[in-house]
């Protein structure tokens, strides 16, 4: 089963990526060192607020 991407980026770092509203599943596919963990920790902190 495949899903079409909601967002496709062509940049070195994730930076100010905004998670799509209402999505229940978010998959990040990016090379090592692009900021995936930092982005995810910020999103979890927002969800906890």
C-alpha positions in Angstrom: 0.0 0.0 0.0 1.4 3.4 -0.9 0.3 6.9 0.0 1.1 10.0 -2.1 3.1 12.6 -0.1 1.2 15.6 1.3 4.4 17.6 1.3 7.6 17.2 -0.7 10.6 19.4 0.2 13.8 19.9 -1.7 16.0 21.6 0.9 18.9 20.6 3.1 17.3 21.0 6.5 13.7 20.6 7.7 13.7 24.0 9.4 10.2 25.5 9.7 8.3 22.5 8.4 4.7 22.7 9.5 2.9 19.4 10.2 -0.3 19.0 8.1 -3.4 19.6 10.3 -5.5 16.6 11.1 -3.0 14.0 9.9 -2.8 10.9 12.1 0.3 9.5 10.5 3.4 11.5 9.6 6.4 9.8 7.9 9.7 11.7 7.5 12.1 10.3 5.0 15.3 12.4 5.0 19.1 11.8 5.1 21.0 11.7 8.3 21.7 15.2 9.8 18.7 17.0 8.3 17.0 17.8 11.6 14.4 15.1 11.9 14.8 14.5 15.6 14.8 18.2 16.4 11.7 18.8 14.4 9.9 15.9 16.0 10.9 17.0 19.5 9.4 20.5 18.8 6.2 19.0 17.5 5.8 16.8 20.6 6.4 19.8 22.8 3.6 21.7 20.9 1.2 18.7 21.3 1.9 18.6 25.0 0.9 22.3 25.5 
